[in-house]
Amino acid sequence: MNVTTRGAMLLTAALALNAQQVMAAATILLWPIDPWLAADKQATELWIQNQGDTPTTMQVRIVRWHQDGGHERYQAQQEVVASPPIIRIDKGSKQLIRLMKQANVPAGVEQAYRIIVDEIPQPNDPSSPQIGLKIQMRYSIPLFVYGQGVATYAEGANHALVNPRDLSWRVIREGGKPALEVRNRSDVHVRLSQVSLQQGGQNRTVAEGLLGYVLPGSVRSWPLPAGLTDPGRIRATINARDTQWQSAPAN
């Protein structure tokens, strides 16, 4: 479960279970939630803090991120690496992870990655009663790496500059149900949040927070409520917090 704030992501190992049924559920804080590497930077930082009551061991990997046929695809790579890749964090402590670029990105290119943070299960304590479930959590946040000439915001707030004219949308049917399809023809990703559709003179909320990402040259879709079949306009925040995308559907 993810709770997003401006500067951090609070990730809590929680299920719809009685609290006594959850064993050693660590509460992990990751920040920043949108790390990135400019063309002139070789490394950036990721912090992991253990706010739980027990020590935890985490493994950090970075994978290439593609979107193909509306699906998320991941691939092992060594272009950007995490150091150290495995860490033990005591309760109440935090650990710095360096995300280091191993190769230059071609000019004008944005490369997309996912940082995968896995909790490594701890050995059982033979002196403690073993009741309930032992939970292994996985967290994933995006990482974007830029070549020379890619336009970004100076303050780094959801950093890539995307032209709304490079975006289009329409309502399609998936499994007999309506879905919002967004196409990104730009050279950088688009981050969609606070998305609403206008239909019949009313604004219908699709996502109050983050809806998702569409990578360069990709198409993604998200399910819509059953009655939202013929909207005439979209409104969404894209990348920068003050940049709005408003348009009619594509023909």
Secondary structure, DSSP 8 states (H G I E B T S, - for coil): -EEE-SS-EEEE---SS-GGGEES--EEEEE-SS-EE-TT-SEEEEEEEE-SSS-EEEEEEEEEEEEETTEEEEEE-SSEEEESSEEEE-TT-EEEEEEEE-S---TT-EEEEEEEEEEE-----TTS---SEE---EEEEEEEEE-TT--B-TT-TT-B---GGGEEEEEEEETTEEEEEEEE-SSS-EEEEEEEEEETTEEEEEEEEEEEEE-TT-EEEEE--TT-S---EEEEEESSTT-EEEE----
